[in-house]
Structures are given as C-alpha cells and as structure tokens.
Amino acid sequence: MTAIGKARALAMRVLGASSPLVAGRLISAALTFALPLILARLLLPEEFGTYKQFFLIAQTLQLTGQLGLTQSLYYFLPRGGKERGAYVSQTFFSLAVLGVGFGIALWFAAPQLGRWLGDGSLASLRAPLALFGGLMLASASLESAILSEGRIVRAALAYVLTDGLRAGALVLGAKYGGPAGLFWAAAGTAAARVAALFFIVATRTVPFARPNAALFRTQLAYALPFAGASYLYVAQRYFSQYAVSASFDTATFALFAVASFHMPVVDIVFTPLSDVMIVHIGKAQHAGDKHAAWRAWDDAVQKLASILFPAAVCAWLFGPTLLPLLFTHKYDGSVPLFLLATAEIPLWILPLDALLRAAGDTRFLFAFNGVRIALTGGLVIGGIHWFGLPGAIAGGILSEGLARVGMLARGKRFLGVSAARMCDWAALARTAMAAAVACLPAYGVRFIGLHGMAAVVVGALVYGAVYLGITFAMMRLFRGSPAQPIADSQPRLVVGR
C-alpha cells in the first residue's frame, strides 16, 4: 500500500464516512488560518479590532437569522422522499428574503452598533457590512444542502473553495485597498456564494422543486423552536465577546480576540462530525434501527475526543511560544488568556446540541438555552467585574461546562440509556491518557537547545508520533472489547416537541 493509501485508510479508520468533510474543513483551515496573522501585520491594532467587530456582527446575524431553516435540512432530507426538493427550495427562497431584510436593517443599525461596540468605526462601513451580512445569510445553506443529500465529498469541496476564495480576497483587499478594501472584498465573496447556490441547483447537486405550503408548515414546526434556541445559544456563545467589546477599547478587544483565535479551529472538526452524525441518526431512525442511532452518537464522541484531546494538550504546550511568533510581541498579553481559553476545548467532545437536534427536541433546546444565557450573563459580567479579561473567559467556560451536564441528562433519554452507558467512557479515558502521556517527550524537546518555530515544529512532530503510537497500541490491545450495549427502549423522536 502506498503512503497516500495508508493515510487514506488511517483517516477512514479514525473519522469514518465523515473523513472527506473533515479533510475539506482542515484544508479550508490551512487556507484561512494565516488570514488573521497576515491582517494583524497589515492593520494597526485598532483597525484589527474593527475587523474582528465587523465579522462578529456578520457572523452573529448568520447564526441567528436563518430561523432554523438551514438546520432543518439535516432533519428532513436524510429521511428521503420526493418532497426533498420542496424543503430545499423553501429554505433557499426564505433565506433570500431574510437576507434582504436583515441587510437593510444592518444599514440603518451600523452607526448605533459602532457607538456601542467601540470608537464608531463601524458607522463608515455600513454599506459593505449590510451587503456582506445580507448575502452571507442568503447563502447560508450552501454547504448544508449538499451535505444533507449525503454528498460529503462535494460538501467538502464547497467548504474549501468558498473559504479559500474569501481568505485570498480579504488579504488582497487589505494589502491594496487598506481596511476599506478588506471589507468590500468580503462583500464580493458573499456575492460569489449566492452565485454558487444557482450553480448547485442548475447542476442538480441538490433536489429542487416547487414549494409546498403544508410541507413548509411542517418544516417551520421543526425550525422555529430551533431558531429560538439558536438566538439564545448564539447570545450565550458570543456574550463574552460583546461584553468585552463594550467594556474595553478596541486594542484591548484585539488582545481578547487573539487569545481565542484558535477556538474556531475546534469548529472545523466539531461541525462536520456533528452534522454527519445528525444525518446518520436520521437514517437510522428512518430504518427503525435504534442501535445504529446510538452507534452514530458514540462514533462522533470518540472521533472528536481523538482530535480535541491532543489539540488541547498541544495548545497548552506550544501556545506560549507560538502566539508571539504568529501575532508579534504586540500581543504578548494574550498568552495567559490563550492558555485559559484552551480549557474549553475538551468540553466539545460531546456534540449534545446536535444530538437534541437529531431527536427533534427543539422546544427543549429553546427553554434550556433561555436558562443558559442568563447563567452565562451573570458569570461573564461578574467575571469582568472581579477579574477583568480572564474573568470573562473563565465565566464563559464555566457556563459551557454546566450546560453540558444539563444536556447530557436530556440526551440519554432520547438514546434510551443510562449515564453510564451514554458512550464508551473507557475508550474516552484511554484517549485522554494517550494525549497526556505524549506531552512528556514533546515537552523534553525544549531541553535540546531548539528555540522559536523550530522548537514548535519538532515538538509537535514528536508529540504526534508518540500520541499515534500509544493510540494504535491501545487499539490493538483492546480490539476485542465489545461495543457498549444500549437499553431496549426505543429512542424517541418527535418533531418540535
């Protein structure tokens, strides 16, 4: 077997059917990872802070403005039927209308947002902000529609092309047009995503049919409670950023943003694995196979742990050296904040929000997230008051951990299992042990006289080799271990309950 063949076999073994999608997201990350690093050098700290605020607002709109319609595709399309095309067209048309409406709203709201978040710089960016936010919302379902049809490779390609185009356009815009050029380049890439929607319909990559009022009501019964849950979830996830932006100047907000710059990398793995899990659970439910539903959940947990546990350890090991190299010593104050923010990464091995979406338990998500945002607000504001920037990060991590405990109790009801059988806890412990043990030889690299990027690269290679060696040794040792059984009760699935 060739080296490429071995690498492909390894990826399939670790990631399963989702490996092309994860690979696509990783390639996309490689294309866009350098974006903030380059922009931090092309822009002044104040301009970089404005850039982060611009995309914070646009991303918040994209996450909350979809009314749950994009996410509903993961629920309805895998269950088959000739109605699939109607669900797609209803989603595309609805998001187009919403994009126009929210784009106009951003135009009028930009001055007030600028005064609220910082020094008012956003007021001069109202046109590119309105265009970018509205067009990104209109095209939000691009990759999800492809993936919901089970076209994993094409979905991966869509991620790579769109993210790569955006990264290249933003760098060129900033280099040759300054801050204004950067933001207009962003608006141009959003328009390209809208054109891509027409392309996937014309090439029949996704089904497309006339909307149906009865089907749309069914879709909304799932989507709207989820949309309400999404509003509260996004408010909870982004509360720290908005609170810090409103409490400090833009240069301080830039320090906070750099400290958590690696957290979106978690989403590169978490989102595709979670989305594929939802699709597989939907197919298992359609086939009446309750064990397959549990297996889809447990597989996602184990795969996330195999990536996120070592990712957290590597961030703690190499972050203090890597951060000044990437962002220059202007951001040395971000290093202790970076180490603190990394503590959240292990929490994301449990895709519990996605599990409840697969269960159709969107009404519970809405109510639960209401409590969640109140808890987060109190912890973050209290943290800022008493401890400043570290308190904001710690408050967010604590609220996320408490939320995971609550969702775990609800998720086991859907799977029909006890907490002890929720997933293969023994396998998770072995993965955590491998991640921890591998840090010892990697830490020893610093004593052989290497410094800077060389020390990071060699240390990361040593860590990766030892981690994989321990992992494969334990896989062979525990190869005969049976899969965790689940209870006989049928998982419950009720739309919008």
C-alpha positions as CSV (number, residue, x, y, z in Angstrom):
1,M,0.0,0.0,0.0
2,T,1.3,3.5,-0.9
3,A,1.8,6.2,1.6
4,I,-1.2,8.0,0.3
5,G,-3.2,4.8,0.6
6,K,-2.1,4.3,4.2
7,A,-3.0,7.9,5.0
8,R,-6.4,7.4,3.5
9,A,-7.0,4.2,5.4
10,L,-6.0,5.9,8.6
11,A,-8.3,8.8,8.0
12,M,-11.2,6.4,7.3
13,R,-10.5,4.4,10.4
14,V,-10.4,7.5,12.6
15,L,-13.1,9.6,11.0
16,G,-15.2,7.1,9.1
17,A,-17.6,8.4,6.4
18,S,-17.1,12.0,7.5
19,S,-13.3,11.9,6.7
20,P,-13.7,13.8,3.3
21,L,-15.7,16.5,5.0
22,V,-13.2,16.9,7.9
23,A,-10.4,16.8,5.5
24,G,-12.1,19.6,3.5
25,R,-12.5,21.7,6.6
26,L,-8.9,21.1,7.6
27,I,-7.7,22.2,4.1
28,S,-10.0,25.2,4.4
29,A,-8.5,25.9,7.8
30,A,-5.0,25.8,6.3
31,L,-6.1,28.3,3.7
32,T,-7.7,30.7,6.2
33,F,-5.5,30.1,9.3
34,A,-3.0,32.6,8.1
35,L,-5.7,35.3,7.5
36,P,-5.7,36.9,11.0
37,L,-1.9,36.5,11.1
38,I,-1.4,38.5,7.9
39,L,-4.1,41.0,8.7
40,A,-2.5,41.6,12.2
41,R,0.6,42.8,10.3
42,L,-1.2,44.8,7.6
43,L,-3.5,46.6,10.0
44,L,-3.0,48.6,13.1
45,P,-4.3,47.1,16.4
46,E,-7.3,49.5,16.3
47,E,-8.1,48.5,12.7
48,F,-7.6,44.8,13.5
49,G,-10.1,45.2,16.4
50,T,-12.6,46.9,13.9
51,Y,-12.1,43.9,11.5
52,K,-13.0,41.5,14.4
53,Q,-16.1,43.5,15.3
54,F,-17.2,43.6,11.6
55,F,-17.1,39.8,11.4
56,L,-18.5,39.3,14.9
57,I,-21.7,41.2,13.8
58,A,-21.9,39.5,10.5
59,Q,-21.4,36.0,12.0
60,T,-24.0,36.7,14.7
61,L,-26.5,37.6,12.0
62,Q,-25.7,34.5,10.0
63,L,-26.2,32.2,13.0
64,T,-29.4,33.8,14.2
65,G,-31.1,35.0,11.0
66,Q,-31.6,31.6,9.4
67,L,-34.7,30.8,11.6
68,G,-33.5,27.2,11.9
69,L,-34.3,26.6,8.2
70,T,-30.7,25.5,7.2
71,Q,-30.5,23.2,10.2
72,S,-33.9,21.7,9.3
73,L,-32.4,20.3,6.1
74,Y,-30.3,17.9,8.2
75,Y,-33.5,16.6,9.7
76,F,-35.8,16.3,6.6
77,L,-33.5,15.4,3.7
78,P,-31.9,12.2,5.1
79,R,-35.3,10.7,5.7
80,G,-35.9,10.6,1.9
81,G,-39.0,11.1,-0.1
82,K,-39.9,13.1,-3.2
83,E,-40.6,16.1,-1.0
84,R,-36.8,16.8,-0.6
85,G,-36.7,19.3,-3.4
86,A,-39.5,21.4,-1.8
87,Y,-37.6,21.6,1.5
88,V,-34.6,22.9,-0.3
89,S,-36.4,25.5,-2.4
90,Q,-38.4,26.7,0.7
91,T,-35.1,27.1,2.5
92,F,-33.3,29.0,-0.3
93,F,-36.2,31.4,-1.0
94,S,-36.9,32.1,2.7
95,L,-33.2,32.9,3.4
96,A,-33.1,35.2,0.3
97,V,-36.0,37.2,1.7
98,L,-34.4,37.2,5.2
99,G,-31.1,38.3,3.8
100,V,-32.6,41.3,2.1
101,G,-34.5,42.3,5.2
102,F,-31.5,41.9,7.6
103,G,-29.2,43.6,5.2
104,I,-31.4,46.7,5.2
105,A,-31.6,46.5,9.0
106,L,-27.8,46.5,9.2
107,W,-27.5,49.6,7.0
108,F,-29.6,51.6,9.5
109,A,-28.2,49.9,12.6
110,A,-24.5,50.3,11.8
111,P,-24.0,53.8,13.3
112,Q,-25.5,52.7,16.6
113,L,-23.6,49.5,16.7
114,G,-20.4,51.4,16.1
115,R,-21.1,53.7,19.0
116,W,-22.0,50.8,21.2
117,L,-19.1,48.4,20.4
118,G,-16.2,50.8,20.1
119,D,-15.0,54.0,18.6
120,G,-17.7,54.4,16.0
121,S,-15.6,53.0,13.1
122,L,-18.3,50.6,12.0
123,A,-20.5,53.6,11.0
124,S,-18.3,54.2,8.0
125,L,-18.6,50.6,7.0
126,R,-22.4,50.4,6.8
127,A,-22.5,49.6,3.1
128,P,-20.1,46.6,3.0
129,L,-21.4,45.4,6.3
130,A,-25.0,45.4,5.1
131,L,-24.1,43.7,1.8
132,F,-21.8,41.1,3.5
133,G,-24.3,40.3,6.2
134,G,-27.3,40.0,4.0
135,L,-25.6,38.0,1.2
136,M,-24.0,35.6,3.7
137,L,-27.4,35.0,5.3
138,A,-29.0,34.4,1.9
139,S,-26.3,31.8,1.0
140,A,-26.0,30.2,4.5
141,S,-27.5,26.9,3.4
142,L,-25.0,26.3,0.6
143,E,-22.8,23.5,2.2
144,S,-25.6,22.2,4.4
145,A,-27.9,21.5,1.5
146,I,-25.2,19.5,-0.3
147,L,-24.2,17.6,2.9
148,S,-27.8,16.8,3.8
149,E,-28.1,14.9,0.5
150,G,-25.2,12.7,1.6
151,R,-22.8,14.3,-0.9
152,I,-20.0,14.5,1.6
153,V,-17.1,15.0,-0.9
154,R,-18.9,17.8,-2.8
155,A,-19.7,19.5,0.5
156,A,-16.1,19.3,1.5
157,L,-15.1,20.9,-1.9
158,A,-17.6,23.7,-1.3
159,Y,-16.0,24.5,2.0
160,V,-12.6,24.6,0.5
161,L,-13.5,26.7,-2.4
162,T,-15.6,29.3,-0.6
163,D,-13.3,29.7,2.4
164,G,-10.2,29.8,0.2
165,L,-11.7,32.5,-2.0
166,R,-12.7,34.6,1.0
167,A,-9.2,34.3,2.6
168,G,-7.5,35.3,-0.6
169,A,-9.8,38.2,-1.4
170,L,-9.5,39.6,2.1
171,V,-5.8,39.6,2.1
172,L,-5.6,41.2,-1.4
173,G,-8.2,43.8,-0.4
174,A,-6.3,44.7,2.8
175,K,-3.0,44.9,1.0
176,Y,-4.1,47.1,-1.9
177,G,-7.1,48.8,-0.5
178,G,-6.4,49.1,3.2
179,P,-9.3,48.5,5.7
180,A,-11.9,49.7,3.3
181,G,-10.6,47.3,0.6
182,L,-10.8,44.4,3.0
183,F,-14.4,45.0,3.8
184,W,-15.5,45.4,0.2
185,A,-13.6,42.3,-0.7
186,A,-15.7,40.4,2.0
187,A,-18.9,41.7,0.4
188,G,-17.7,40.4,-3.0
189,T,-17.0,36.9,-1.7
190,A,-20.5,36.8,-0.2
191,A,-22.0,37.6,-3.6
192,A,-20.0,34.7,-5.1
193,R,-21.6,32.3,-2.6
194,V,-25.0,33.4,-3.8
195,A,-24.0,32.6,-7.3
196,A,-22.9,29.2,-6.1
197,L,-26.5,28.5,-5.0
198,F,-27.7,28.9,-8.5
199,F,-24.9,26.6,-9.7
200,I,-25.7,23.6,-7.4
201,V,-29.4,23.9,-8.4
202,A,-28.6,24.1,-12.1
203,T,-26.2,21.1,-11.9
204,R,-28.8,19.1,-9.8
205,T,-26.3,18.7,-7.0
206,V,-29.3,19.2,-4.7
207,P,-33.0,18.5,-5.4
208,F,-35.2,21.4,-6.2
209,A,-39.0,21.5,-6.5
210,R,-41.9,23.9,-6.1
211,P,-42.5,24.9,-2.5
212,N,-45.5,23.3,-0.7
213,A,-47.5,25.2,2.0
214,A,-48.2,22.0,4.0
215,L,-44.5,20.9,3.9
216,F,-43.4,24.4,4.8
217,R,-45.6,24.4,7.9
218,T,-44.0,21.0,8.9
219,Q,-40.6,22.5,8.3
220,L,-41.3,25.5,10.4
221,A,-42.7,23.3,13.2
222,Y,-39.1,22.0,13.5
223,A,-37.2,25.1,12.5
224,L,-38.8,27.9,14.5
225,P,-38.3,26.4,18.0
226,F,-34.7,25.6,16.9
227,A,-34.4,29.2,15.7
228,G,-35.4,30.5,19.1
229,A,-32.9,28.1,20.7
230,S,-30.3,29.4,18.3
231,Y,-30.8,33.0,19.3
232,L,-30.3,32.2,22.9
233,Y,-27.3,29.8,22.1
234,V,-25.6,32.4,20.0
235,A,-26.2,35.1,22.6
236,Q,-24.6,32.7,25.1
237,R,-21.6,31.8,22.9
238,Y,-20.9,35.4,21.9
239,F,-21.8,37.2,25.1
240,S,-18.2,37.3,26.3
241,Q,-17.1,38.9,23.1
242,Y,-19.8,41.6,23.1
243,A,-19.3,42.2,26.8
244,V,-15.6,42.7,26.4
245,S,-16.0,44.8,23.3
246,A,-18.5,47.1,25.2
247,S,-16.3,47.2,28.4
248,F,-12.9,47.9,26.9
249,D,-11.3,49.8,24.0
250,T,-10.7,48.2,20.6
251,A,-7.0,47.5,21.3
252,T,-7.9,45.5,24.4
253,F,-10.6,43.7,22.5
254,A,-7.9,42.7,19.9
255,L,-6.0,41.1,22.8
256,F,-9.1,39.1,23.8
257,A,-9.7,38.1,20.1
258,V,-6.1,36.9,19.7
259,A,-6.3,34.9,22.9
260,S,-9.2,32.8,21.5
261,F,-8.1,32.8,17.9
262,H,-7.6,29.0,18.0
263,M,-11.1,28.2,19.2
264,P,-12.7,28.4,15.7
265,V,-10.4,25.6,14.7
266,V,-12.4,23.4,17.0
267,D,-15.5,24.1,14.8
268,I,-13.6,22.8,11.8
269,V,-13.8,19.3,13.3
270,F,-16.8,19.6,15.5
271,T,-19.3,20.9,13.0
272,P,-18.8,18.3,10.2
273,L,-18.7,15.4,12.6
274,S,-21.8,16.7,14.3
275,D,-23.7,17.3,11.0
276,V,-22.8,13.8,9.7
277,M,-23.9,12.3,13.0
278,I,-27.3,14.0,12.6
279,V,-27.7,12.6,9.1
280,H,-26.8,9.1,10.2
281,I,-29.1,9.2,13.2
282,G,-31.9,10.4,10.8
283,K,-31.3,7.4,8.5
284,A,-31.2,5.0,11.5
285,Q,-34.5,6.4,12.7
286,H,-36.0,6.1,9.3
287,A,-34.9,2.4,9.2
288,G,-36.0,1.8,12.8
289,D,-32.5,0.8,13.9
290,K,-32.1,2.1,17.5
291,H,-28.6,0.6,17.9
292,A,-27.4,2.4,14.8
293,A,-28.6,5.7,16.3
294,W,-26.5,5.1,19.4
295,R,-23.5,4.0,17.4
296,A,-23.7,7.2,15.3
297,W,-23.6,9.2,18.5
298,D,-20.8,7.2,20.2
299,D,-18.7,7.3,17.0
300,A,-18.9,11.1,16.8
301,V,-17.9,11.3,20.5
302,Q,-14.9,9.0,20.1
303,K,-13.7,10.8,16.9
304,L,-14.0,14.2,18.5
305,A,-12.1,13.1,21.5
306,S,-9.3,11.6,19.4
307,I,-8.7,15.0,17.9
308,L,-9.7,17.5,20.5
309,F,-7.9,16.0,23.5
310,P,-4.5,16.1,21.8
311,A,-5.3,19.5,20.3
312,A,-5.9,21.0,23.8
313,V,-2.6,19.5,25.1
314,C,-0.7,20.9,22.1
315,A,-2.2,24.3,22.6
316,W,-1.0,24.3,26.2
317,L,2.4,23.0,25.3
318,F,3.2,25.2,22.3
319,G,0.9,28.2,22.6
320,P,3.2,30.4,24.7
321,T,5.9,30.0,22.1
322,L,3.7,30.1,19.0
323,L,1.4,33.1,19.8
324,P,4.2,35.8,19.8
325,L,5.6,34.2,16.6
326,L,2.3,34.4,14.8
327,F,1.0,37.7,16.0
328,T,4.2,39.5,17.0
329,H,5.1,40.7,20.5
330,K,2.4,43.4,20.4
331,Y,0.1,40.6,21.6
332,D,2.2,39.1,24.4
333,G,-0.5,40.0,26.8
334,S,-2.8,37.4,25.1
335,V,-0.6,34.4,26.1
336,P,-2.1,33.8,29.6
337,L,-5.6,34.4,28.3
338,F,-4.9,31.9,25.4
339,L,-3.9,29.2,28.0
340,L,-7.1,29.8,29.9
341,A,-9.3,29.8,26.8
342,T,-7.9,26.4,25.8
343,A,-9.5,24.8,28.9
344,E,-12.8,24.9,27.0
345,I,-11.7,22.6,24.1
346,P,-12.2,19.2,25.9
347,L,-15.9,20.1,26.6
348,W,-16.6,19.9,22.8
349,I,-16.1,16.2,22.6
350,L,-19.8,15.8,23.4
351,P,-22.0,17.1,20.5
352,L,-25.0,17.3,22.7
353,D,-26.7,20.2,20.9
354,A,-26.6,18.2,17.7
355,L,-28.0,15.1,19.4
356,L,-31.0,17.0,20.6
357,R,-31.5,18.4,17.1
358,A,-31.4,14.9,15.8
359,A,-34.1,14.0,18.3
360,G,-36.3,16.8,17.2
361,D,-36.2,18.2,20.7
362,T,-36.1,21.8,19.6
363,R,-38.6,23.1,22.2
364,F,-36.4,21.8,25.0
365,L,-33.4,23.5,23.4
366,F,-35.2,26.8,23.4
367,A,-36.2,26.6,27.0
368,F,-32.8,25.3,28.1
369,N,-30.9,28.0,26.2
370,G,-33.0,30.6,28.0
371,V,-31.6,29.4,31.3
372,R,-28.2,29.1,29.7
373,I,-27.9,32.7,28.5
374,A,-29.0,34.0,31.9
375,L,-26.3,31.9,33.6
376,T,-23.7,33.0,31.1
377,G,-24.5,36.7,31.5
378,G,-24.2,36.5,35.3
379,L,-20.9,34.6,35.2
380,V,-19.3,36.7,32.5
381,I,-20.3,40.1,33.8
382,G,-19.3,39.0,37.3
383,G,-16.0,37.7,36.0
384,I,-15.2,41.0,34.2
385,H,-16.1,43.0,37.3
386,W,-13.9,41.0,39.6
387,F,-11.1,39.6,37.3
388,G,-11.2,41.6,34.1
389,L,-10.4,39.8,30.8
390,P,-9.5,36.4,32.5
391,G,-12.9,36.6,34.3
392,A,-14.8,36.9,31.0
393,I,-13.1,33.8,29.6
394,A,-13.5,31.8,32.8
395,G,-17.2,32.7,33.1
396,G,-17.8,31.5,29.6
397,I,-16.1,28.2,30.2
398,L,-17.9,27.6,33.5
399,S,-21.3,28.3,31.9
400,E,-20.5,25.9,29.0
401,G,-19.5,23.1,31.3
402,L,-22.7,23.4,33.3
403,A,-24.7,23.4,30.1
404,R,-23.1,20.2,29.0
405,V,-24.2,18.5,32.2
406,G,-27.8,19.5,31.7
407,M,-27.9,18.4,28.1
408,L,-26.3,15.1,28.9
409,A,-29.2,14.3,31.2
410,R,-31.7,15.1,28.4
411,G,-29.7,13.3,25.7
412,K,-29.6,10.0,27.5
413,R,-33.4,10.0,27.5
414,F,-33.5,10.1,23.7
415,L,-31.0,7.3,23.3
416,G,-32.7,5.3,26.0
417,V,-29.6,4.7,28.0
418,S,-28.3,5.4,31.5
419,A,-25.5,8.0,32.0
420,A,-23.0,5.1,32.5
421,R,-23.9,3.8,29.0
422,M,-24.2,7.1,27.3
423,C,-20.9,6.4,25.5
424,D,-17.8,4.3,25.8
425,W,-16.3,6.1,28.7
426,A,-13.4,3.6,28.9
427,A,-12.4,4.4,25.4
428,L,-12.5,8.1,26.2
429,A,-10.3,7.6,29.2
430,R,-7.7,5.7,27.0
431,T,-7.7,8.6,24.5
432,A,-7.2,11.2,27.3
433,M,-4.4,9.1,28.8
434,A,-2.6,8.9,25.4
435,A,-2.9,12.6,24.9
436,A,-1.5,13.3,28.4
437,V,1.4,10.8,28.2
438,A,2.5,12.0,24.8
439,C,3.2,15.5,26.2
440,L,6.1,14.3,28.2
441,P,8.6,13.6,25.4
442,A,7.3,16.6,23.5
443,Y,8.0,18.8,26.5
444,G,11.5,17.4,26.6
445,V,12.3,18.9,23.2
446,R,12.8,22.3,24.7
447,F,15.9,21.0,26.5
448,I,17.8,20.1,23.4
449,G,18.5,23.7,22.5
450,L,15.8,24.4,19.9
451,H,14.0,27.8,20.0
452,G,11.2,29.6,18.2
453,M,9.3,27.9,15.4
454,A,11.9,25.1,15.2
455,A,11.1,24.1,18.7
456,V,7.3,24.2,18.0
457,V,7.6,22.1,14.8
458,V,9.9,19.4,16.3
459,G,7.9,19.3,19.5
460,A,4.7,18.9,17.6
461,L,6.2,16.1,15.4
462,V,7.4,14.3,18.5
463,Y,4.0,14.7,20.2
464,G,2.1,13.4,17.1
465,A,4.3,10.4,16.7
466,V,4.1,9.4,20.4
467,Y,0.3,10.0,20.6
468,L,-0.4,7.9,17.4
469,G,1.9,5.2,18.7
470,I,0.1,4.9,22.0
471,T,-3.3,5.1,20.3
472,F,-2.6,2.3,17.9
473,A,-1.0,0.2,20.6
474,M,-4.2,0.5,22.7
475,M,-6.4,-0.1,19.7
476,R,-4.7,-3.4,19.2
477,L,-4.8,-4.2,22.9
478,F,-8.5,-3.5,23.2
479,R,-9.5,-4.7,19.7
480,G,-11.7,-7.4,21.1
481,S,-13.6,-5.1,23.5
482,P,-17.3,-5.2,22.7
483,A,-19.2,-2.1,21.7
484,Q,-21.2,-0.6,24.6
485,P,-24.7,-2.0,24.7
486,I,-27.7,0.2,24.9
487,A,-31.1,-0.3,26.5
488,D,-34.0,-1.9,24.8
489,S,-36.1,1.2,24.9
490,Q,-36.7,2.9,21.5
491,P,-35.2,6.3,21.1
492,R,-38.0,8.9,21.0
493,L,-38.2,11.3,18.0
494,V,-40.9,13.9,17.9
495,V,-40.7,16.9,15.6
496,G,-40.6,20.2,17.5
497,R,-41.7,18.8,20.9
